Amino acid sequence: MSLDLLRQLTSTQKGRNEPQDLAFEVSEMLINARIIKGFTQEELAEKMGTKQSGIARAENGVHLASLSFLKKMADIYQARLVPPRFSFMGEDFRPLNVTTGSLSTDSDNTPKNIYVSVSTGTANFDSDYFKKPSVQFVTTY
């Protein structure tokens, strides 16, 4: 990271003593991402098909930007938007992996039961439900 870029990032944070709520943290991320990618608010707004004031509102930390707004931004940055997680899930939390197991049918091949296997990978929280290595759901038609 260049010295100029580091100065820009730290100057955007001076005087911003708002509480560290989700909207504020997202706004900080939006400012940092825009600066790292080398866009002004005006340039980013033009690429997104919106006004500079829309970018400023998203970056001010008062309201949380919509998912569609964030997705549009991620597309312009050619980046993947990473979903948030609850703090109790830990850094190495992995989402549930759902795989279809088998399908049982009646004698005329009409679906009767679908067996689905769900596993959690590594989870760092206390719920006994998620400590089980797998869970099986059965749907009957």
N, C-alpha and C positions, 0 to 999 in steps of 0.2 A: 504494500500500500504506500502510495507516495505521500510525502510530507504535506503537500497542498491538500490532498484528499482528506488526510487525517485532520487538518485544521478546519476544513469545511464541516466535517462530521461533528467535531467538538464544538464549533461555533453554533451549530443548530441546536445544541442542547443547553447552552448558557441561558440562564434566566427562566428555564422551564422547570418549575418546582411543583407542578401538579402532582397529585397522588398517583402512584403507580397502579392504575387500574388497567383493564384490558384495552379500552379505547386509546389510552395514552401510550401503552406499550406498542400497539399496532401502529399508531401515528409515528412513533420513533422509528419503527421498522420501515415505514413507507418513506420517510425522509432519507434515512440512510441508504435504502435501496436506490432511490432516485439519484442521489448524489454519486453513489458508487457507479451507477450506469451512465453518469455524465449528462443527465437531462436537467433542464430548468423546468419549473412548473409549467411554463407556457409550452415548451416543446413536448412534454409528456401529455398535456391536455390535448394538443393538436393530434398526436398519434392515437389518443384514446377516443377522439371525437367528442370531447367535452370542453368546458371552459376552464381557464386557469383557476377561477374561484372554486370549482369543484375539487381540484387537486388540493388547494389550500385548506378547504373544509376537512378533507380526509386527513390532512397532515396536522390539523390543529389539536387533535386529541379530545375534542368535546364529544363527538359522536363516533360510533364505530362504523367504518366503511362497510358497504354491503359485500357479500361474497362475489356477486357478479362484477362489481367494481374491481375487487382484488384480483379476480380471474383475468379480467381484461388487462390489468397491469402486468400480471405474471406472463401473459402471452406476449406483450410488448417487450418485456425483459428476457423473453425466451427462457423462462424459468418455471419450475414446478412450484405451485403453492402448497406448502406443507400444512396439513391440518393441525389445529391446536389439540391439546390434551389437558385433562385435569391434573393438578399438581400431584395428587396421590398416585398417579400412574407411573411416575418416574421417567428418567431419561431413556431407558432402554425398553420401555413398554412396546409391545408388538400387538397390533390389532388381532381380533379373532380371525382365524382362517376357516372358511366354510368350504367344505367339499361334499359333493353328493356321493353317498355310498351306493345304495342299490335301490331298485324299484321293484316292488312285488306286484304282480298282476293277477286278476281273476282268470278263470279258464278261457274267457274270450279276449284276453290281452288288454282289458280295461285296467288302467292304473288303480291300485288299491292302497298301497303304502309306499311312501318315499322315505328312505332312511337318510338322514343328513348327519355327517360328523362335523363337530365344531371343536377346534382346539385353540388354546390361547398362546402357545409359545411361552415367552418369559413374561411374567407379570409381577410387579413389585407392590402389591397391595394386599390387604388382609382378608378380603372376601373369600370364604371357604368355597363358594361357587366357582370362582376362577382358579382356585388351586387344584381343582380336579384336572387330570390330564386331558380329558375330552368329555363332551356332552353329546348325547344323541337325542334328536328330535324325531318324532314319528308323526307324519301327517296322513290321515286316513281320508280317502275320497268316498 
